[in-house]
Structure formats: C-alpha cells, structure tokens
Amino acid sequence: MGGINTGGPFQYYRYTPSIPAGITFIILFSVTTGLHTYQLARTRTWILLPLVLGGYCESIGYIGRVLSSKEAPNFTMGPYLMQSLLTLLAPALFAASIYMCLSRIILATDGQALSLIKPVRLTALFVSADVIGLATQGGGAGLMTAGSLANFYAGEKVVITGLAVLVASFGLFVLVAFTFDFRIRKAPTTRSCSSQLNWRINLQALYTGSVLILVRSIFRLVEYSQGNAGWLIRHEWTFYVFDSALMFGVLILFNVLHPSHVNALLHGGKYSETTGLRFVKVSKEEKDAQAEV
C-alpha cells in the first residue's frame, strides 16, 4: 500500500478502495443531491442550502476515492485528501440544516416558550458549534497530510476533537428537540393543533436524521481514535456501512420528508409534497389562517 514519506507506519489506505462501491455512491449521492437542488430551486427553502452543499461534497469525495483506487498501490496525496476531507466534513453541513429546521418548527408552532433555547439563539448556538467542529476537522485533516509523522499524529488528535464537538453538539440538540416535543405534546399551542401544519412528521425526520449523523460521527470518532492501523480503518466495508449508507439515508430522508411546508407557512411560497417531485403553493388564505391560529 502507498504511504506518506514519513519513515513511520502511516498509509493512505490499508486496502485498495473498491471502484464499484465508489462509483455506486457517486451515482447515489449525485442523484439525491440533484433532486435536492431542484427542490431548493422550486421551494426556496434556503435553510437546506448547507445540506445540498454537503451532498455535493459527498459526490466529489467519492470521485476522489475512485481516483485513488486507480492509483493502487502507489497512492498519492491529492485524491486521498479529496475523499478524506470532503466525506469527513459533509455531515457537519447536513447538521447545520437540521439545526435550522428545528428553529423553524418551533416558530411555526408558536412554541418559543416551550423550548429550552429560544429559536434565534438555538440556530446561533448550534450552527456556531457546527462551524467550530467543521473548521477543527478540516484543519486536522489538512495537518495529517502535511508531510511528517508528527504532523499526522497531531492532526489526528485535532480531527478527534472536531468529531467530539460534533457529537456533543448533537447530543445537546437531541435533548433540546426532545424536551420541546415533550412539552408541546403535554401543553399544545393553538398553532400546533392546526391541521395545515404537519410539524410532527418534520420533527420525526429531524430525529431520524440526527440519529444517522450521530451514529456516523461516533463511528468516525472511534475510527480515528484507533489510529491509522486500527481495525475499523483496515476494513473498507465499515466505512460504507457506517458512513456512506447513513449519509445517503439522510439525504433521501429529506428528499421525501422535505421541510419546505413549514417554511412556506411561515414565509409563503411553494412546498414539496412527500413524493419529492410535486410542488404545491401555499395560498395567501392558508398563510393568513396559520398566522391567525
């Protein structure tokens, strides 16, 4: 296997990356992200822009993985860094959209008083934590390929720190979401009882997406903690099962359970029905009725 010229045990890959698996996920991520782009353009649900950008990061990352496969066994830094960095950072972009979706649900249900954190502060807090985790992981990944064994080990610790920030942030976010859900079910607001607002479905989508990203983040945290010669990093299937498949699941989830309905009721415009391909415009009467409830 190819390795960096450090005189140490670091290797870009502990296996030859599978070309069929890489191409499969290039196609899968490209299709779902393309649909998200179409949905974004039609509904203007801008809170999903980070998620769409994350989808493109995944697609490009797997292109890098296929390029690495073709270099075996003499791997080079460029394709490795492309796949490593982009697939590492994309879930943090998914998380940013999920954080903003919860704040929209709280506003749409008039549930500000029932949330542990006010919607404006909620978005600022969790997106800031997300940016910190994103920047930390990116800096660590860059440091790992700086050309020396010392830099590799230092970068590995930085990446672990960034992943730990993401896991902690998600843990707190799930607590906030669950507390809001519990409180509003116990003492529902007038708006939350509106038949026009399917906020429970959107909240369930946030729960599911959060669990998928959390499981993936814990996997990557354990993977990096084991080191470059660890069991997880030596078995390619673990990457596809606990990272690739889960992140594809997040994108498909929000294709189908698109949060544009809540956004349209708040701001007007179109929303994507559960088919993901049919769009309905919220009328002025529906928007006014929701505001008056």
C-alpha positions in Angstrom: 0.0 0.0 0.0 1.1 3.6 -0.6 2.1 5.7 2.3 3.4 9.1 3.1 7.1 9.6 3.2 7.4 9.9 7.0 9.5 6.9 7.9 6.6 5.8 10.0 3.6 3.5 9.8 1.2 5.9 8.1 -0.5 4.6 5.0 -3.1 6.4 2.9 -5.2 3.2 2.7 -4.9 -0.2 4.4 -6.7 -1.7 1.4 -7.3 -1.0 -2.3 -10.5 1.1 -2.4 -13.3 -0.6 -4.3 -14.0 1.1 -7.6 -17.6 -0.4 -8.0 -18.5 0.8 -4.5 -17.1 4.2 -5.1 -18.9 4.6 -8.5 -22.1 3.4 -6.9 -22.0 6.1 -4.2 -21.0 8.8 -6.7 -24.2 8.0 -8.6 -26.4 7.7 -5.5 -25.2 11.0 -4.0 -25.4 12.8 -7.3 -29.0 11.7 -7.9 -30.3 12.6 -4.4 -28.3 15.9 -4.4 -29.5 16.8 -7.8 -33.1 16.3 -6.6 -32.4 18.4 -3.6 -31.1 21.2 -5.9 -34.3 21.0 -7.9 -36.4 21.1 -4.7 -34.3 24.0 -3.3 -34.8 26.0 -6.5 -38.6 25.3 -6.6 -39.3 25.9 -2.9 -36.6 28.4 -1.9 -36.1 26.6 1.4 -32.7 28.2 1.9 -32.2 26.5 5.3 -31.4 23.4 3.3 -28.6 25.0 1.3 -25.9 23.6 3.7 -27.4 20.1 3.2 -27.2 20.5 -0.6 -23.6 21.7 -0.4 -22.8 18.7 1.8 -24.4 16.4 -0.8 -22.0 17.8 -3.5 -19.1 17.3 -1.1 -20.0 13.6 -0.8 -20.2 13.2 -4.6 -16.9 14.9 -5.2 -15.3 13.0 -2.3 -16.2 9.6 -3.8 -14.8 10.8 -7.1 -11.5 11.2 -5.2 -11.9 7.7 -3.8 -12.3 6.2 -7.2 -9.2 8.1 -8.4 -7.3 6.7 -5.5 -8.4 3.2 -6.5 -6.9 3.6 -9.9 -3.6 4.6 -8.4 -3.2 1.5 -6.3 -0.8 0.5 -4.9 1.1 3.9 -5.4 -1.4 6.2 -3.8 -0.9 10.0 -3.9 -2.0 12.7 -1.6 -4.4 14.6 -3.9 -7.2 12.1 -4.4 -6.8 10.8 -0.8 -7.1 14.3 0.6 -10.1 15.0 -1.6 -12.1 11.9 -0.4 -10.9 12.1 3.2 -11.6 15.8 3.7 -14.9 16.1 1.9 -16.6 12.9 3.3 -15.4 14.0 6.7 -16.9 17.5 6.6 -20.2 16.9 4.7 -22.2 15.6 7.7 -21.4 18.8 9.6 -23.2 20.7 6.7 -26.1 18.3 7.0 -26.2 19.1 10.7 -26.4 22.8 10.1 -29.6 22.4 8.1 -31.1 20.2 10.7 -30.5 22.7 13.4 -32.2 25.5 11.4 -35.2 23.2 10.7 -35.9 22.8 14.4 -36.0 26.6 14.9 -38.5 26.9 12.0 -40.7 24.2 13.6 -40.7 26.0 17.0 -41.6 29.3 15.3 -44.3 27.7 13.1 -46.0 26.1 16.2 -45.6 29.3 18.3 -43.7 27.1 20.8 -40.9 29.6 21.7 -41.9 29.5 25.4 -41.7 25.6 25.4 -38.1 25.4 24.0 -35.1 25.2 26.3 -33.3 27.6 24.0 -35.0 30.4 22.0 -35.1 29.8 18.2 -32.8 32.6 17.3 -30.3 31.6 20.0 -30.8 27.9 19.1 -29.7 28.5 15.5 -26.8 30.7 16.5 -25.6 28.3 19.2 -25.7 25.0 17.3 -24.6 26.4 13.9 -21.6 28.1 15.7 -20.7 24.7 17.3 -21.1 23.1 13.9 -18.7 25.7 12.3 -16.2 25.1 15.1 -16.4 21.4 14.6 -16.2 21.7 10.9 -13.1 24.0 11.0 -11.4 21.8 13.6 -11.9 18.7 11.5 -10.8 20.4 8.3 -7.7 21.8 10.0 -6.9 18.4 11.5 -7.3 16.6 8.1 -5.0 19.1 6.4 -2.4 18.8 9.2 -2.5 15.0 8.8 -1.2 15.3 5.3 1.4 17.9 6.0 4.3 15.5 5.3 5.6 14.3 8.6 4.6 11.7 11.1 4.5 14.2 13.9 2.0 16.3 11.9 0.0 13.2 11.2 -0.5 12.3 14.8 -1.1 16.0 15.8 -3.7 16.3 13.0 -5.4 13.0 14.1 -5.9 14.4 17.6 -7.4 17.7 16.1 -9.8 15.7 14.0 -10.9 13.7 17.0 -11.5 16.9 18.9 -13.6 18.2 16.0 -15.7 15.0 15.9 -16.1 15.1 19.7 -17.5 18.7 19.3 -20.0 17.5 16.7 -21.1 14.5 18.8 -21.5 16.7 21.9 -23.4 19.3 19.9 -25.8 16.7 18.5 -26.3 15.2 21.9 -27.4 18.6 23.3 -29.5 19.2 20.2 -31.4 16.0 20.6 -32.1 16.9 24.2 -33.5 20.3 23.2 -35.6 18.8 20.4 -37.0 16.0 22.7 -37.8 18.5 25.5 -39.7 20.7 23.1 -41.5 17.7 21.7 -42.5 16.5 25.2 -43.6 19.9 26.4 -45.7 20.8 23.3 -47.5 17.4 23.4 -48.2 17.9 27.1 -49.4 21.5 26.6 -50.1 22.0 22.9 -50.2 25.5 21.4 -53.2 26.6 19.3 -51.0 26.6 16.2 -49.5 23.2 16.9 -53.1 21.8 16.6 -53.6 23.2 13.1 -54.4 20.6 10.5 -52.4 22.6 8.0 -49.1 22.1 9.8 -47.6 18.6 9.8 -44.9 19.6 12.2 -44.7 16.2 13.9 -43.7 14.5 10.7 -40.9 17.1 10.2 -39.8 16.6 13.8 -39.6 12.9 13.3 -37.5 13.5 10.2 -35.1 15.6 12.3 -34.9 12.9 14.9 -34.1 10.2 12.3 -31.5 12.4 10.5 -29.9 13.3 13.8 -29.5 9.7 14.8 -28.0 8.7 11.5 -25.4 11.6 11.7 -24.8 10.8 15.4 -24.1 7.1 14.7 -21.8 8.1 11.8 -19.9 10.7 13.9 -19.4 8.2 16.7 -18.1 5.7 14.1 -15.6 8.2 12.8 -14.6 9.2 16.3 -13.8 5.6 17.2 -12.1 5.1 13.8 -9.7 8.0 14.3 -9.2 7.0 18.0 -7.9 3.6 16.9 -5.3 5.2 14.7 -4.1 4.7 11.2 -3.6 0.9 11.7 -6.8 0.4 13.7 -9.3 -2.4 12.9 -12.0 -0.1 11.5 -9.7 1.7 9.1 -8.4 -1.6 7.8 -11.8 -2.8 6.8 -13.4 -0.9 4.0 -16.9 -2.3 4.5 -17.2 -0.5 7.8 -16.8 2.9 6.0 -19.6 2.1 3.6 -22.0 0.7 6.2 -21.4 3.3 9.0 -20.7 6.4 6.9 -21.7 6.2 3.2 -25.0 4.4 3.6 -26.1 6.5 6.6 -25.3 9.8 4.9 -27.1 8.7 1.8 -30.0 7.9 4.1 -30.0 11.4 5.5 -30.3 13.0 2.0 -33.1 10.6 0.9 -34.9 11.2 4.1 -35.1 15.0 3.4 -35.9 14.4 -0.2 -39.1 12.6 0.9 -39.9 14.5 4.1 -38.9 17.9 2.8 -39.2 20.7 5.4 -40.5 23.2 2.9 -44.1 23.0 4.1 -43.2 24.6 7.5 -41.1 27.2 5.7 -43.9 28.0 3.2 -46.4 28.5 6.0 -44.0 30.9 7.7 -42.8 32.9 4.7 -45.1 31.9 1.8 -44.2 30.1 -1.4 -44.2 26.5 -2.6 -43.5 23.3 -0.7 -42.5 19.8 -1.8 -45.0 17.1 -1.1 -43.9 13.7 0.2 -43.3 12.4 -3.3 -40.4 14.9 -3.5 -41.4 15.9 -7.1 -44.8 17.5 -6.7 -44.9 21.1 -5.6 -47.8 23.0 -4.0 -48.1 26.7 -3.5 -49.3 27.9 -0.1 -52.2 30.3 -0.7 -52.4 33.7 1.0 -55.5 32.4 2.8 -53.6 29.4 4.2 -50.7 31.5 5.3 -53.0 34.1 6.9 -55.1 31.3 8.6 -51.9 29.8 10.1 -50.8 33.2 11.3 -54.2 33.9 13.0 -54.5 30.5 14.7 
